[in-house]
Each structure stands twice: as structure tokens, then as C-alpha cells.
Amino acid sequence: MFSRPTEGASIAITFEGAAVAARPGDSVAAALLAAGHLVFRDTALSGAPRGPYCMMGACFDCLVEIDGVPARQACMTEVRPGMRVVRQHGAADYAHHEGATEAAPA
């Protein structure tokens, strides 16, 4: 579905444990879409699959966990070497993510 020329520098990230080649300046969403990944999260109530929709930070359908931090907008986050990205399943559990110092407000 999405494609681009193969030449150019590459940045290695992972999605669900699988290697993904990104380009400098790519958003996480752009890199994952170019690699053929269309589902980034499941909704909290029904578990319905969601993927990027607006690609400009307005819709929140591209939420993923990045390096242990939940609810990150993939379309607004630039790739960095070694980034670990996983699907977000349901609502984010801020109180239990790596580096949390206190529970999120209710």
C-alpha cells in the first residue's frame, strides 16, 4: 500500500519485536506504515483495531507505547535509533509504565 524509494540512510527501530527500517526525519507512524504495519492500537471498550488517520496529531488513533511510555502519538514522534515501539492495547496504564513516579490523575 505505502512505498518509497529504497535508497538513503536508515534508522533501525522495532515494532512488536520485529525490526523496522526508518528514515531520518520519519515519524514513527510514517515508518510503520511504510513497513506495512496498519494497526497500531486496540480501543479500550471494544478492542477494535485502530491505525493512523489524520497524521497531524488531532485524532489519537495512532497511540502506541514507545520505549515503555504509553499513549504516545506515533504521527507526532520522530524516530530515534533503537526505539522500541509496541501496540497499545486498550487504555494506557500510566501508573505502571517504566519511569512512572506517581499515578496519573483520575
VENPEFEN-V657129 format. One record per residue. SS is DSSP state (@ for helix, = for strand, . for the rest). Layout:
SS + SS
//
This chain:
. + . + . + . + . + . + . + . + . + . + = + = + = + = + = + . + . + = + = + = + = + = + . + . + . + . + = + @ + @ + @ + @ + @ + @ + @ + . + . + . + . + . + . + = + = + . + . + . + . + . + . + = + = + . + . + . + . + . + . + . + . + . + . + . + . + = + = + = + = + . + . + = + = + = + = + = + @ + @ + @ + . + = + . + . + . + . + . + = + = + = + = + = + = + . + . + . + . + @ + @ + @ + . + . + . + . + . + . + . + . + . + .
//
